[in-house]
Amino acid sequence: MRPSVAPGRSTTSSSANAKLREKKKEFQAVAALERASAVFAERIEELCHDGEIMANAGMVHGKVLSQWGDMFDILDFFLSTRDAKPEGTEEGEAPSTASGVQLVRIPLEELQGSQVTGERPER
């Protein structure tokens, strides 16, 4: 008898084929898991990059927000010195504070008028 026709040989061959098919399915499942893991790792890296961008934007935002307190203090100081002129100062003098900060008034109307005519403003 030929070996392919032998009864013991055909059962061994079919069990080997079944085992081979099972290993192929297992290999395909592992390969699919590996591809899915690579895609997942890539997405996580992109999220990490986006998180770094958002962290940098948060730092800039915080720096800008920290400036508003000083800005409101300056505006408040300006309004208080504009509304209440200190006694003993002349019209042309700029008031000074105890901390050494002095506001200077720039006459924009005179500067704009002199630019049109080409003259220098008088002091």
Wavefront OBJ file of the C-alpha trace (Angstrom):
o trace
v 0.000 0.000 0.000
v 0.970 3.534 -0.617
v 1.758 5.646 2.438
v -0.939 8.249 1.590
v -3.594 5.541 1.510
v -2.548 3.832 4.716
v -5.270 4.115 7.387
v -2.926 5.154 10.244
v -1.175 7.659 8.102
v -4.312 9.595 7.033
v -5.458 10.231 10.608
v -2.001 11.527 11.523
v -1.998 13.779 8.481
v -5.452 15.194 9.209
v -4.586 15.864 12.871
v -1.371 17.587 11.736
v -3.401 19.711 9.291
v -5.864 20.607 12.044
v -2.988 21.558 14.348
v -1.407 23.622 11.549
v -4.691 25.479 10.927
v -5.002 26.163 14.664
v -1.448 27.545 14.810
v -2.126 29.729 11.748
v -5.227 31.187 13.416
v -3.234 31.767 16.588
v -0.457 33.468 14.602
v -2.991 35.677 12.764
v -4.572 36.669 16.078
v -1.173 37.561 17.556
v -0.268 39.544 14.416
v -3.595 41.421 14.597
v -2.965 42.168 18.286
v 0.502 43.453 17.436
v -0.893 45.773 14.729
v -3.610 47.045 17.080
v -1.000 47.654 19.789
v 1.158 49.644 17.365
v -1.817 51.815 16.371
v -2.735 52.296 20.029
v 0.866 53.267 20.918
v 0.891 55.790 18.062
v -2.354 57.353 19.291
v -0.977 57.592 22.834
v 2.160 59.327 21.510
v -0.030 61.825 19.638
v -2.036 62.466 22.809
v 1.215 63.014 24.704
v 2.329 65.549 22.091
v -1.042 67.331 22.275
v -0.768 67.349 26.074
v 2.647 69.031 25.861
v 1.236 71.681 23.527
v -1.656 72.310 25.921
v 0.750 72.522 28.874
v 2.837 75.138 27.058
v -0.307 77.080 26.177
v -1.381 76.912 29.822
v 1.962 78.367 30.919
v 1.605 81.276 28.478
v -2.003 81.798 29.543
v -0.952 81.870 33.197
v 1.769 84.428 32.504
v -0.715 86.679 30.714
v -3.272 86.354 33.499
v -0.662 87.187 36.125
v -0.108 90.553 34.411
v -3.725 91.692 34.809
v -3.361 92.522 38.496
v -0.503 94.906 37.752
v -2.432 96.375 34.840
v -5.455 97.129 37.029
v -3.176 98.667 39.674
v -1.648 100.944 37.037
v -5.059 101.928 35.694
v -6.361 102.586 39.203
v -3.310 104.692 39.991
v -3.736 106.643 36.765
v -7.407 107.322 37.425
v -6.777 108.370 41.023
v -4.031 110.815 39.999
v -6.087 112.189 37.128
v -9.220 112.788 39.221
v -7.575 114.224 42.353
v -4.742 116.631 41.625
v -2.426 117.130 44.586
v -2.363 120.555 46.175
v 0.525 122.842 45.350
v 1.219 121.473 41.886
v 0.961 123.546 38.799
v -0.969 122.553 35.715
v 2.158 121.534 33.751
v 3.702 119.384 36.479
v 3.078 115.664 36.734
v 2.206 114.368 40.204
v 4.597 111.891 41.778
v 3.871 109.226 44.363
v 5.681 108.144 47.481
v 7.037 105.069 45.700
v 8.845 107.197 43.115
v 6.521 106.416 40.212
v 5.689 109.427 38.096
v 3.159 109.612 35.306
v 3.959 111.819 32.335
v 1.267 113.375 30.208
v 1.980 113.443 26.483
v -0.065 116.067 24.636
v -1.227 114.011 21.672
v -3.298 116.806 20.174
v -0.271 119.083 19.934
v 1.904 116.315 18.498
v -0.664 115.353 15.906
v -1.180 119.000 14.929
v 2.571 119.573 14.513
v 2.972 116.463 12.351
v 0.388 117.793 9.935
v 2.010 121.227 9.656
v 5.598 120.022 10.060
v 6.266 122.274 13.083
v 7.868 121.278 16.370
v 5.707 121.596 19.509
v 6.612 124.325 21.990
v 7.757 123.406 25.460
l 1 2 3 4 5 6 7 8 9 10 11 12 13 14 15 16 17 18 19 20 21 22 23 24 25 26 27 28 29 30 31 32 33 34 35 36 37 38 39 40 41 42 43 44 45 46 47 48 49 50 51 52 53 54 55 56 57 58 59 60 61 62 63 64 65 66 67 68 69 70 71 72 73 74 75 76 77 78 79 80 81 82 83 84 85 86 87 88 89 90 91 92 93 94 95 96 97 98 99 100 101 102 103 104 105 106 107 108 109 110 111 112 113 114 115 116 117 118 119 120 121 122 123
